[in-house]
């Protein structure tokens, strides 16, 4: 549902629905309500979920290029993230990815890790 707020120079609309947040300002309340209705309809129909059409691996690659590169631990983080993106979980679209996939990845990873006894 949209939140309309009266401002000095017009109206501000905020929409938060299905994890998507949008806001805009308008001169009249009628314009604000019309925009809010249109945006809510687009969100409800899935027209604004363009990011959900990418895979988890694509998201990891974008993170590496934009965020990891600024960190001191860049080299180590890239190794870990690349290893994660090369797994089955990396090929899943974000719109389909859920807790089950991460649980499955965790279980697969635990089988691979060799536990060494502590001395």
WOTA-V609673 format. One record per pair of residues at least 6 apart in sequence whose C-alpha atoms are under 7 Angstrom apart, sorted by the first residue. I is the first residue (numbers start at 1). J is the second residue. D is the distance in whole Angstrom. If there is no record, write none. Layout:
I/J/D
I/J/D
This chain:
1/15/6
1/16/7
2/13/7
2/14/6
2/15/5
2/36/6
3/13/6
3/14/5
3/15/6
4/11/7
4/12/6
4/13/5
4/14/7
5/11/6
5/12/5
5/13/7
6/12/7
9/27/7
10/25/7
10/26/6
10/27/4
10/28/6
11/25/6
11/26/5
11/27/6
11/28/6
11/29/6
11/32/7
12/24/6
12/25/4
12/26/6
13/23/5
13/24/5
13/25/6
13/32/6
13/36/7
14/22/6
14/23/4
14/24/7
15/21/6
15/22/5
15/23/6
16/22/7
26/32/6
42/48/6
52/93/7
52/94/5
52/95/5
53/93/6
53/94/7
53/95/7
54/93/5
54/94/6
55/90/6
55/91/6
55/92/5
55/93/4
55/94/6
56/90/5
56/91/6
56/92/6
56/93/6
56/94/6
57/85/5
57/90/4
57/91/6
60/81/7
60/85/7
64/78/7
68/74/5
84/90/7
89/101/7
89/105/7
